[in-house]
Amino acid sequence: MDGRRNHRCGDNLIKHIVMWNVSGDSQAKRAEAAGIVKQKFEGLRGKVPGLLEIEVGIDESGVDYACDVVLYSVFQSAEALAAYASDPSHLMVREELGGIRIARHQVDYRIDSKQDGV
């Protein structure tokens, strides 16, 4: 399953994309940490109201400027994304990951499902 769904036309969906670098003193340790991040965030599927899609990818390029992990998610609305920030399931994941994530980059943007073909 690729995580894509058909959304109702007229929704003002919000895409929430986050990229992290993870801690680890070797490639193997960073790969292990990235796998934990992936597992924990994918565990939010079906638990957060308004979270329509979630996908977590681990970098395979190995280039020095790449982030280790990316989270791609789609929320039903800006309000659903705002509620996600304080959702107990999300807060638990953030706490469990603690210092594993050492750098974070984020982009949130609105899409109109009628124009995006979603």
Buried (B, 14 or more C-beta within 10 A) or exposed (E): EEBEEEBEEEBEBBBBBBBBBBBBEEEEEBBEBBBBBBEBBBBBBEBBEBBBBBBBBBBEEEEEEEBBBBBBBBBBBBEBBEBBEEBEBBEBBEEEBEEBBEEEEEEEEEBEBEEEEB
